[in-house]
Amino acid sequence: MIERLRSTHGWIIAIARHLAWLPPLAARVTVGAMFVSTGWGKLHHLDRVIEFFQSLGIPAAEYQAPFVAATELSCGLLLVAGLATRFAAVPLIVTMLVALPTALWPDLEGVIDLFGKEEFLFIVLLGWLAPAADPAMM
């Protein structure tokens, strides 16, 4: 019985090792696709995004909005394609770090509320992906 359990355990470990590339791939493509979608939407509705940024008090909103939209689109495409993941993750983390205090801070009552925001989840996933961006793993 013990030998059968050890054999099964070894088999499960071998499968897990062979599939170790799957979670980073899924995270990278999912997060990248989300940023491609939001960047594309922002680029096609820049007037609304500029107004929204102005309402948040973001300085030079007419420059910031297209910059953020282009950053989200281009870095999202890099993530989806699996190119320069470490490079692409950094500007996306910065945009989410700016989004938290500017757009979301008034809605947060505590740390638990922060954990429920997708922007925070993106920061966590991108922070995990950036150092894990090993071509053998992706």
trRosetta pair geometry for C-beta under 8 A, 3 or more apart (Angstrom, degrees):
i j d omega theta_ij theta_ji phi_ij phi_ji
1 4 5.7 -54 -152 32 31 112
1 5 6.6 30 151 -17 64 104
2 5 5.7 -54 -151 36 34 112
2 6 6.4 34 151 -18 66 106
3 6 5.6 -53 -146 38 33 112
3 7 6.2 36 153 -21 65 106
4 7 5.6 -53 -147 36 30 114
4 8 6.3 30 153 -17 64 106
5 8 5.7 -54 -145 38 30 110
5 9 6.1 34 154 -21 65 107
6 9 5.5 -52 -144 37 30 114
6 10 6.3 33 155 -19 63 106
7 10 5.8 -54 -149 36 29 112
7 11 6.4 31 152 -20 62 106
8 11 5.6 -54 -149 35 32 114
8 12 6.4 32 153 -19 66 105
9 12 5.8 -54 -148 36 31 110
9 13 6.3 30 154 -18 65 107
10 13 5.7 -54 -145 38 31 111
10 14 6.3 33 155 -21 64 106
11 14 5.8 -54 -149 34 29 113
11 15 6.6 28 153 -17 63 105
12 15 5.8 -55 -151 36 31 110
12 16 6.3 32 152 -20 65 107
13 16 5.6 -54 -146 37 31 113
13 17 6.4 33 155 -21 65 104
14 17 5.8 -53 -150 34 30 111
14 18 6.5 26 154 -15 63 107
15 18 5.8 -60 -150 39 32 109
15 19 6.2 10 157 -2 67 114
16 19 6.1 -70 -143 49 28 98
16 20 6.8 61 152 -64 63 80
17 20 5.7 -16 -156 -28 35 116
19 22 4.8 -16 178 -1 84 126
20 23 7.5 -48 -171 24 42 98
20 137 6.7 -70 124 -133 98 86
21 24 6.5 -70 -163 48 45 102
21 25 5.8 43 150 -24 78 117
21 136 7.7 -114 -91 142 112 53
21 137 5.4 -178 -110 -170 73 44
21 138 6.6 167 -156 -101 96 5
22 25 5.7 -63 -144 39 29 113
22 26 6.1 27 163 -19 68 108
23 26 5.8 -55 -142 38 30 110
23 27 6.2 27 161 -17 66 108
24 27 5.7 -57 -143 40 32 110
24 28 5.9 31 159 -21 67 110
24 129 6.4 131 -149 -120 90 80
24 132 5.4 -145 -108 131 132 127
24 133 7.9 173 -174 -92 134 45
24 137 5.3 46 37 142 156 105
24 138 5.7 -90 117 -95 122 68
25 28 5.9 -58 -143 38 26 110
25 29 6.2 17 163 -11 64 110
25 82 7.9 -16 -124 -91 79 119
25 138 6.0 132 -82 -156 77 57
26 29 6.2 -59 -142 41 25 104
26 30 6.0 22 161 -17 63 115
27 30 6.0 -61 -142 40 25 109
27 31 6.0 15 165 -10 65 112
27 125 5.3 -161 -171 -162 115 112
27 128 7.1 -50 155 89 163 120
27 129 5.9 -158 114 -74 121 113
28 31 6.4 -58 -140 42 22 102
28 32 5.9 22 160 -18 61 116
28 79 5.2 -156 -175 -179 80 89
28 80 7.5 166 139 -90 83 28
28 82 6.6 67 136 -95 147 72
28 85 6.3 -49 -129 -123 127 127
28 129 5.7 133 -84 -135 86 137
28 138 6.5 23 -1 -136 164 109
29 32 5.7 -58 -140 42 25 113
29 33 6.1 28 160 -21 63 108
29 79 7.3 178 -90 136 27 89
29 80 5.6 71 -132 -128 64 65
30 33 6.0 -56 -147 35 25 109
30 34 6.6 26 154 -20 60 105
31 34 5.7 -53 -152 33 33 113
31 35 6.6 26 154 -13 66 106
31 76 7.8 -138 129 -126 63 80
31 79 6.1 -79 91 158 91 156
31 92 7.8 101 156 151 114 156
31 122 6.1 132 -141 -133 110 82
31 125 5.2 -177 -71 115 141 137
31 126 6.5 178 171 -67 157 82
31 129 7.2 -131 41 -22 150 154
32 35 5.9 -60 -150 40 32 105
32 36 6.3 35 153 -22 67 105
32 75 8.0 -133 -126 129 79 61
32 76 4.7 132 -167 -167 60 62
32 77 7.1 139 -177 -66 109 9
32 78 7.3 -139 -130 73 120 49
32 79 2.9 -162 -87 94 113 109
32 80 3.8 -172 127 -50 137 70
32 81 7.9 -162 -177 7 156 55
32 88 7.9 23 -106 137 101 145
33 36 5.5 -48 -144 34 34 114
33 37 6.3 36 155 -20 64 105
33 76 7.0 142 -67 -179 9 110
33 80 5.9 95 -62 -91 68 117
34 37 5.8 -58 -154 36 29 113
34 38 6.4 19 155 -11 66 107
34 76 7.2 -138 72 -130 49 124
34 122 7.4 -130 93 -98 141 118
35 38 5.8 -54 -138 42 35 104
35 39 5.8 35 161 -19 68 110
35 72 4.6 -144 -172 -170 89 80
35 73 7.3 -159 141 -75 82 23
35 75 6.3 -54 139 88 150 88
35 76 3.1 -164 93 -82 99 115
35 79 6.9 79 43 30 130 137
35 92 6.0 -52 -104 -123 152 128
35 122 7.9 114 -63 -144 103 135
36 39 6.0 -58 -142 41 24 109
36 40 6.1 26 158 -20 62 111
36 72 7.6 -173 -76 143 20 80
36 73 6.0 68 -133 -137 53 56
36 76 3.8 -163 -50 125 64 133
36 77 5.8 99 -97 -62 110 66
36 80 6.3 2 -36 -26 137 138
37 40 5.9 -57 -145 37 24 111
37 41 6.4 23 157 -17 61 109
37 76 7.7 -142 11 179 55 161
38 41 5.7 -55 -147 39 32 113
38 42 6.3 32 155 -20 66 106
38 72 5.3 -77 90 165 96 148
38 76 7.8 156 45 -60 84 153
39 42 5.7 -54 -146 36 30 110
39 43 6.3 30 156 -19 65 106
39 68 8.0 -148 -114 134 80 61
39 69 5.2 124 -156 -171 67 55
39 70 6.9 113 -164 -92 115 8
39 71 7.2 -148 -112 74 123 46
39 72 3.2 -174 -72 96 102 95
39 73 3.0 -161 130 -51 137 70
39 74 7.4 -151 -179 0 163 52
39 76 5.7 -162 6 12 132 134
40 43 5.9 -56 -148 35 29 111
40 44 6.4 14 158 -8 63 112
40 73 5.8 112 -55 -105 61 111
41 44 6.1 -67 -147 44 28 102
41 45 6.2 -15 166 19 67 112
42 45 6.5 -82 -139 58 25 81
42 46 6.8 64 160 -89 64 60
42 49 4.9 66 -150 -80 86 155
42 65 6.8 -157 178 -178 110 83
42 68 6.7 -82 158 100 163 93
42 69 3.5 -150 105 -104 117 105
42 72 6.7 83 25 47 137 138
42 73 7.9 -136 53 -39 103 103
43 46 6.4 -1 -153 -58 29 97
43 66 7.2 72 -113 -132 72 71
43 69 4.5 151 -61 160 72 133
43 70 7.1 92 -85 -68 114 61
43 73 6.4 8 -27 -42 133 146
45 48 4.4 -19 159 34 106 117
45 49 6.0 115 104 -23 80 93
46 49 5.4 -59 -142 41 36 111
46 50 6.0 40 158 -24 71 104
46 65 5.7 121 -155 129 80 126
46 66 6.0 12 -129 -75 128 85
46 69 6.8 -81 -96 -16 89 161
47 50 5.9 -50 -147 33 28 112
47 51 6.6 28 153 -16 61 105
48 51 5.7 -54 -151 37 33 112
48 52 6.3 34 151 -20 66 106
49 52 5.5 -52 -147 37 33 113
49 53 6.2 34 153 -18 66 105
49 65 4.3 136 116 -152 109 121
49 68 7.8 -154 170 70 134 118
49 69 6.7 85 117 -58 175 120
50 53 5.8 -54 -146 38 30 110
50 54 6.3 32 153 -20 64 106
50 61 5.0 118 -157 135 68 106
50 62 5.4 36 -137 -94 127 57
50 65 4.6 -94 -77 -11 67 160
51 54 5.6 -55 -148 37 30 113
51 55 6.4 32 153 -21 64 105
51 61 7.9 132 -51 141 12 147
52 55 5.7 -53 -149 34 31 112
52 56 6.7 26 152 -15 63 106
53 56 5.7 -60 -153 38 33 109
53 58 4.2 -65 -178 51 89 130
53 61 3.6 157 103 -138 117 110
53 64 5.7 174 -169 85 154 121
53 65 5.3 -137 -7 -68 147 98
54 57 7.6 48 -179 -70 34 22
54 58 7.0 -84 -74 49 27 80
54 61 4.5 -107 -60 12 73 165
56 102 4.9 61 168 170 133 100
56 103 5.9 -45 -110 -81 143 70
57 102 7.6 -148 62 -146 84 97
58 61 5.1 101 85 -87 98 89
58 64 5.5 -114 144 75 125 164
58 102 6.1 39 -72 -155 102 147
59 64 7.4 112 84 -34 51 135
60 63 4.5 -21 155 38 108 113
60 64 5.6 118 99 -26 80 97
61 64 5.3 -57 -128 43 35 111
61 65 5.7 41 171 -29 70 105
62 65 6.7 -35 -131 24 19 110
62 66 7.9 9 165 0 47 103
63 66 6.9 -66 -159 42 31 96
63 67 6.1 28 152 -19 67 118
64 67 5.6 -66 -148 42 30 114
64 68 6.0 27 160 -19 70 108
65 68 6.1 -55 -143 36 26 106
65 69 6.3 24 158 -17 62 110
66 69 5.5 -55 -142 40 34 114
66 70 6.0 32 160 -17 69 108
67 70 6.0 -57 -145 39 26 106
67 71 6.2 28 154 -21 62 109
68 71 5.6 -55 -145 37 30 114
68 72 6.3 29 157 -18 65 106
68 95 5.7 126 -141 -130 95 122
69 72 6.0 -56 -148 36 27 108
69 73 6.3 22 157 -14 63 110
70 73 5.8 -57 -143 41 30 109
70 74 5.9 17 165 -9 68 113
71 74 6.4 -61 -136 44 22 99
71 75 5.7 7 171 -3 63 118
71 91 5.0 -125 -165 148 119 130
71 92 7.2 177 147 -77 100 60
71 95 6.1 164 105 -57 135 137
72 75 6.5 -60 -130 47 18 99
72 76 5.7 23 164 -23 59 117
72 92 7.0 98 -111 -111 61 89
72 95 6.6 -130 -69 112 91 174
73 76 5.9 -61 -145 37 19 112
73 77 6.5 20 157 -19 60 107
74 77 5.8 -52 -150 33 30 111
74 78 6.6 33 151 -19 63 103
74 88 7.9 -145 120 -125 72 101
75 78 5.4 -47 -149 33 38 116
75 79 6.5 41 151 -20 65 101
75 88 4.0 150 -156 -160 83 88
75 89 7.6 166 -177 -55 121 21
75 91 5.4 -154 -67 71 152 113
75 92 5.0 -163 121 -49 145 104
76 79 5.7 -52 -151 34 33 112
76 80 6.4 32 153 -18 66 105
76 88 7.7 174 -43 -179 20 126
76 92 7.5 115 -63 -94 69 132
77 80 5.7 -53 -146 37 33 111
77 81 6.1 23 158 -10 66 112
78 81 5.9 -65 -145 46 27 105
78 83 4.9 -98 -153 76 76 86
78 84 5.1 -48 -171 65 130 97
78 85 7.2 -180 137 -84 97 41
78 87 7.2 -77 157 83 156 98
78 88 3.9 -171 88 -78 131 144
79 82 7.5 32 -180 -72 30 33
79 85 6.2 82 -115 -120 66 77
79 88 5.3 -154 -53 116 81 146
79 89 7.5 100 -88 -70 111 71
79 92 7.8 7 -42 -26 136 158
79 129 7.7 31 -135 149 110 158
82 85 6.7 -25 -155 -55 46 109
82 138 5.2 153 -146 147 114 130
83 88 7.7 89 91 -30 65 133
84 87 3.9 -36 173 43 106 121
84 88 5.4 110 108 -25 89 95
85 88 5.8 -60 -140 41 27 107
85 89 6.1 34 160 -31 64 107
85 129 5.9 -109 170 153 120 107
85 130 6.9 -168 132 -109 87 44
85 133 3.7 -173 79 -123 122 130
85 138 6.8 -170 -30 -87 151 156
86 89 5.9 -53 -147 25 26 114
86 90 7.3 31 158 -27 58 100
86 130 4.9 88 -126 -158 66 75
86 131 7.6 74 -108 -75 105 29
86 133 4.6 -144 -46 46 84 151
87 90 6.6 -56 -165 18 31 110
88 91 7.0 -63 -163 39 38 97
88 92 6.5 28 152 -11 70 117
89 92 5.8 -73 -153 45 33 110
89 93 6.0 36 155 -25 73 107
89 126 4.3 159 -155 -173 97 97
89 127 7.6 156 170 -68 128 30
89 129 5.7 -177 -94 86 138 105
89 130 4.0 -140 81 -78 158 99
89 133 7.5 -145 -15 -46 133 136
90 93 5.8 -53 -147 32 29 111
90 94 6.6 28 155 -18 63 105
90 130 7.0 90 -56 -115 71 138
91 94 5.4 -52 -148 36 37 115
91 95 6.4 38 154 -21 68 101
92 95 5.7 -48 -147 33 35 110
92 96 6.5 30 154 -13 64 105
92 122 6.9 -108 152 160 108 117
92 126 5.5 -158 93 -114 115 156
93 96 5.9 -61 -151 41 32 108
93 97 6.2 34 151 -22 67 107
93 122 7.9 -170 -100 127 54 89
93 123 5.6 90 -138 -128 81 74
93 126 5.0 -159 -69 104 92 138
93 127 6.6 94 -108 -62 133 79
93 130 7.8 -28 -36 -43 136 139
94 97 5.5 -53 -144 36 32 113
94 98 6.5 30 155 -16 64 104
95 98 5.8 -55 -151 37 32 109
95 99 6.3 36 149 -25 65 106
96 99 5.3 -48 -142 33 37 116
96 100 6.7 48 157 -31 64 95
96 119 4.6 168 -154 -171 96 88
96 120 7.6 165 166 -73 121 27
96 122 5.0 -163 -94 87 153 118
96 123 4.9 -156 108 -62 139 92
96 126 7.6 157 16 21 144 142
97 100 6.2 -40 -152 18 30 114
97 101 8.0 9 162 3 57 97
97 123 6.7 100 -63 -104 76 129
98 101 7.2 -71 -161 44 34 90
98 102 5.9 6 161 0 71 125
99 102 6.2 -76 -136 51 25 99
99 103 5.1 -30 -168 31 70 118
99 104 6.5 50 142 -6 77 110
99 119 5.0 -137 95 -134 127 148
100 103 7.6 -42 -86 51 6 77
100 104 5.2 -55 -145 53 43 120
100 105 6.7 80 148 -59 62 79
100 114 7.5 37 -149 -137 121 100
100 117 7.3 123 -113 104 88 156
100 119 5.7 -175 -71 116 80 136
100 120 6.9 79 -98 -69 123 82
101 104 7.5 -28 -49 56 10 77
101 105 4.8 31 -147 -51 46 129
102 105 7.2 87 -1 0 10 110
104 107 5.6 -68 -166 44 61 109
104 108 6.2 59 143 -33 87 107
104 117 5.8 55 -160 -128 154 153
104 119 6.4 -151 -23 33 154 144
105 108 5.8 -61 -149 26 35 113
107 113 7.1 -162 126 168 77 133
108 113 4.5 165 -140 100 69 128
108 114 5.6 39 -136 -65 133 77
108 117 7.7 -48 -84 -37 108 134
109 113 5.2 109 38 -23 71 147
110 113 5.5 110 56 6 59 99
110 114 7.5 -108 114 -4 41 91
111 114 5.3 -51 -156 31 41 117
111 115 6.6 43 149 -22 69 100
112 115 5.6 -48 -152 30 37 114
112 116 6.9 34 151 -18 63 105
113 116 5.8 -61 -157 34 36 112
113 117 7.2 43 148 -32 65 99
114 117 5.9 -50 -159 15 38 114
114 120 5.3 114 164 -74 76 156
115 120 6.2 -112 -113 106 26 149
116 120 7.8 56 52 44 27 130
117 120 4.6 88 72 4 94 103
117 121 7.1 -162 99 -5 51 85
118 121 5.2 -53 -149 38 42 116
118 122 6.3 49 151 -25 70 99
119 122 5.6 -48 -151 31 32 113
119 123 6.8 36 149 -20 62 101
120 123 5.6 -49 -153 32 36 114
120 124 6.5 36 150 -18 66 104
121 124 5.6 -54 -149 37 34 111
121 125 6.2 29 155 -14 68 108
122 125 5.9 -57 -142 42 30 107
122 126 5.9 25 161 -14 67 111
123 126 6.1 -59 -141 42 24 106
123 127 6.0 27 157 -20 62 112
124 127 5.7 -58 -146 38 25 113
124 128 6.4 24 154 -17 62 107
125 128 5.6 -56 -149 37 32 111
125 129 6.1 28 154 -19 67 109
126 129 5.5 -53 -139 39 33 111
126 130 6.2 44 160 -34 66 101
127 130 6.2 -39 -140 19 26 114
127 131 8.0 7 168 4 53 97
128 131 7.6 -76 -168 43 27 88
128 132 6.0 2 155 1 65 130
129 132 5.6 -82 -141 54 30 103
129 133 6.1 56 159 -61 71 90
130 133 6.0 -34 -159 -14 26 116
132 137 6.1 -97 169 104 86 154
133 137 7.7 -158 -154 65 15 114
133 138 6.6 10 -150 -44 57 134
134 137 4.2 70 68 9 97 109
134 138 6.9 167 76 -11 47 88
135 138 5.9 -63 -135 41 32 102
